[in-house]
Amino acid sequence: SPGAAGTPISPGMSFAFTLKYLSTAVGSPLQERSIKFVTPSSFHHYYFLDGLHVLKKNITTESSVLYKDQLLKLTEMDFKIRLYGLDRSKLTGTKPSVPALPDNYDFPEIS
């Protein structure tokens, strides 16, 4: 489908991908269904896909550069904390920022 690999659908539009699944409604035969996701940028696109890969436990082969970079940073921080012998429960500092909710949930239809 257009945009499935993270390419722009058309100039000025977002990135998109399709998630396919089997519907298991009681008393009905299995049907393949799909949900189309649209993201405003390649950053959000890969962030979403990395999350899905983590849920599938398939992150090692399909992770993005962003995921690998963040994983490396977290691993380095954990290593430094262990190396310094610090008790992680006593560390204070700033809390990580939580992304803002979307302005709306009206996603465009993609055919």
trRosetta pair geometry for C-beta under 8 A, 3 or more apart (Angstrom, degrees):
i j d omega theta_ij theta_ji phi_ij phi_ji
1 4 4.8 109 60 -53 75 114
1 16 7.6 -81 119 115 111 113
1 17 7.9 124 73 -149 114 37
1 18 4.9 67 34 -13 148 135
1 36 7.5 -117 141 -112 158 108
1 110 7.6 91 168 126 121 123
2 7 7.8 -95 -177 80 64 99
2 9 5.0 78 137 -130 119 82
2 16 6.9 40 102 65 75 125
2 110 7.0 -137 65 179 108 122
3 6 7.1 45 -175 -98 64 7
3 7 5.8 -133 -114 69 47 65
3 8 6.9 -29 -104 178 97 12
3 9 4.5 -31 -53 -72 126 82
3 14 7.9 52 -146 104 149 64
3 15 5.8 164 -166 -163 111 49
3 16 3.6 61 110 52 143 89
3 17 6.6 -120 123 -64 87 49
3 110 7.5 -71 33 -160 135 157
4 16 7.3 -34 -70 103 41 77
4 17 5.3 88 -140 -126 51 70
4 18 6.0 -41 -106 17 100 92
6 15 5.3 1 -150 -156 57 129
6 17 7.2 -7 -65 -61 61 110
6 42 5.9 70 -179 -131 112 89
6 45 5.1 127 -125 139 95 146
6 46 6.9 29 -114 -62 142 83
6 49 7.8 -64 -71 -22 113 150
7 15 7.4 138 65 -126 15 87
8 11 6.8 62 134 -88 143 31
8 13 5.9 130 -174 68 91 82
8 14 7.6 -176 -133 116 74 11
8 15 6.6 -70 -93 -83 50 66
9 13 4.5 -59 58 99 102 141
9 14 7.0 19 9 65 112 52
9 15 7.7 167 -23 -117 85 25
9 16 5.8 36 -57 10 118 121
9 110 6.8 -108 -124 -129 152 125
10 13 4.9 63 55 6 72 128
14 38 4.8 88 87 177 136 94
14 39 5.6 -180 173 80 117 38
14 40 5.2 -68 -117 -107 116 31
14 41 7.4 -66 -141 -41 82 32
15 38 7.3 150 81 -158 42 54
15 39 4.9 -22 67 63 94 95
15 40 7.8 -5 24 75 83 10
15 41 6.8 4 4 133 116 11
15 42 5.7 112 -46 -88 152 53
15 44 7.4 163 51 74 118 88
15 45 3.9 -39 102 -75 145 139
16 36 6.2 3 -173 -178 116 96
16 37 6.4 163 -152 87 64 53
16 38 4.7 -22 -97 -101 94 68
16 39 7.2 175 -82 17 40 70
16 45 8.0 -69 -33 -116 14 113
16 110 5.8 81 -155 -50 166 170
17 36 7.7 176 93 -152 31 59
17 37 5.5 -10 61 59 74 101
17 45 7.0 118 -16 -156 114 96
17 48 7.8 177 39 99 126 123
17 49 6.7 66 18 -80 167 108
18 34 5.0 3 -178 -176 110 125
18 35 7.1 156 -157 77 61 41
18 36 5.2 -29 -101 -101 80 69
18 37 7.4 177 -89 18 29 75
19 34 6.5 153 78 -157 45 69
19 35 4.8 -13 59 58 100 93
19 36 7.9 -171 21 -81 70 23
19 37 6.6 49 -11 -14 105 112
19 52 7.3 -140 -104 -130 123 149
20 32 6.1 0 -174 -173 108 102
20 33 7.2 162 -152 86 61 38
20 34 4.7 -30 -98 -97 70 91
21 32 7.5 160 86 -151 28 59
21 33 5.9 -24 68 65 77 85
21 34 7.4 145 19 -94 66 41
21 35 7.6 11 11 -1 110 99
22 30 4.9 -10 -173 -168 115 110
22 31 7.1 142 -158 70 62 34
22 32 6.0 -41 -99 -95 63 57
22 33 7.5 121 -130 18 15 80
23 28 7.4 -22 117 97 106 128
23 30 6.7 151 67 -157 59 53
23 31 4.5 -13 46 62 114 89
23 32 7.5 -169 4 -90 85 7
23 33 4.9 64 -41 -11 110 123
24 30 6.4 -11 -93 -108 65 81
25 28 4.1 20 81 34 105 128
25 31 7.7 4 13 20 107 111
28 31 7.0 -33 139 -14 118 110
36 107 7.8 176 97 137 88 132
36 110 5.2 -150 164 47 155 113
37 48 6.5 -165 148 151 150 155
37 107 7.8 -69 -140 -155 40 153
38 107 5.4 154 35 -161 114 105
38 108 6.1 23 -7 46 171 88
38 110 6.8 149 -70 -32 116 128
39 42 8.0 115 102 -91 123 15
39 44 3.9 -170 -175 105 120 110
39 45 4.4 -176 62 -71 144 67
39 48 6.0 -151 -74 0 138 139
40 44 5.7 58 47 25 73 149
41 44 5.0 96 56 12 78 97
41 45 6.8 -130 101 -8 42 92
42 45 5.1 -52 -144 35 36 121
42 46 6.2 28 162 -12 69 105
43 46 6.5 -65 -151 40 23 99
43 47 6.2 25 153 -21 62 113
43 66 7.0 122 -141 -88 69 156
44 47 5.4 -55 -141 38 32 117
44 48 6.2 33 159 -20 66 106
45 48 6.1 -62 -156 35 23 108
45 49 6.5 15 153 -12 62 111
46 49 5.5 -53 -140 42 37 111
46 50 6.0 42 158 -24 68 103
46 64 3.9 59 -173 -71 124 168
46 65 8.0 -13 175 39 158 68
46 66 5.4 119 112 26 130 130
46 67 7.4 -131 154 -25 102 95
47 50 5.9 -51 -147 33 26 111
47 51 6.7 29 151 -19 59 105
47 64 8.0 -71 -60 40 38 147
47 66 6.7 -62 -74 109 72 149
48 51 5.8 -56 -156 33 31 113
48 52 6.7 28 150 -16 65 104
49 52 5.6 -53 -149 37 36 111
49 53 6.3 37 152 -20 67 104
49 62 7.7 -107 153 144 107 109
49 64 6.9 95 80 -36 113 117
50 53 5.6 -53 -147 37 33 112
50 54 6.4 38 152 -23 65 101
50 59 6.9 55 -161 -130 73 104
50 63 5.8 56 -124 -139 97 75
50 64 5.5 -85 -65 16 113 102
50 66 7.0 -115 -36 82 151 102
50 67 4.2 177 -134 -71 141 130
51 54 5.7 -50 -149 31 32 112
51 55 6.6 33 151 -18 63 103
52 55 5.6 -52 -151 35 35 113
52 56 6.4 27 152 -12 66 107
53 56 5.6 -58 -146 44 34 107
53 58 5.1 -101 -161 78 79 81
53 59 4.6 116 128 -92 107 65
53 62 5.0 -155 -120 85 141 113
53 63 6.2 -165 100 -81 154 65
53 67 8.0 -39 65 -88 131 171
54 57 7.3 27 -178 -80 35 38
54 59 5.1 28 -84 -64 60 128
56 59 7.9 145 68 -44 82 66
58 61 6.5 -49 174 42 81 98
58 62 5.9 25 129 22 96 120
59 62 6.7 -96 -138 60 29 78
59 63 4.8 46 179 -65 78 109
59 67 6.9 -134 -167 159 112 150
60 63 6.8 -17 -116 -9 11 113
63 67 4.1 -111 -173 82 107 139
63 68 5.7 125 118 -51 123 84
63 71 7.8 0 174 -10 157 140
64 67 4.9 105 54 4 73 98
64 68 7.2 -138 98 -1 42 87
65 68 5.7 -56 -148 40 34 111
65 69 6.1 37 153 -22 67 107
66 69 5.8 -57 -149 36 27 111
66 70 6.4 21 157 -14 64 108
67 70 6.0 -60 -147 40 29 106
67 71 6.1 29 156 -19 66 110
68 71 5.7 -54 -144 38 29 113
68 72 6.3 33 155 -22 63 106
69 72 5.8 -54 -150 34 29 113
69 73 6.6 29 152 -18 63 105
70 73 5.7 -52 -149 35 35 112
70 74 6.4 32 155 -16 67 106
71 74 5.9 -55 -147 39 31 109
71 75 6.2 32 154 -20 65 108
72 75 5.7 -56 -146 37 29 112
72 76 6.3 30 155 -19 64 106
73 76 5.8 -55 -148 36 29 111
73 77 6.4 30 154 -19 64 105
74 77 5.7 -52 -147 36 32 111
74 78 6.3 32 155 -18 65 106
75 78 5.8 -54 -147 37 31 111
75 79 6.3 33 153 -21 64 107
76 79 5.6 -54 -147 36 31 113
76 80 6.4 30 156 -18 65 105
77 80 5.8 -56 -148 36 30 110
77 81 6.4 31 154 -20 65 106
78 81 5.8 -54 -148 35 31 112
78 82 6.4 27 155 -14 65 108
79 82 5.9 -60 -149 41 30 108
79 83 6.0 31 153 -23 66 110
80 83 5.4 -53 -141 37 31 114
80 84 6.2 23 161 -12 66 108
81 84 6.2 -60 -145 42 26 104
81 86 5.1 -85 -160 56 75 111
81 88 5.8 48 171 -83 144 96
81 91 7.5 -54 -126 -57 122 146
82 85 7.5 32 178 -74 34 36
86 90 7.3 -131 176 64 87 100
86 91 6.4 63 150 -68 130 105
87 90 4.6 54 87 12 105 110
87 91 7.6 -167 93 -29 57 78
88 91 5.7 -34 -156 1 45 119
102 105 6.3 113 84 -75 129 62
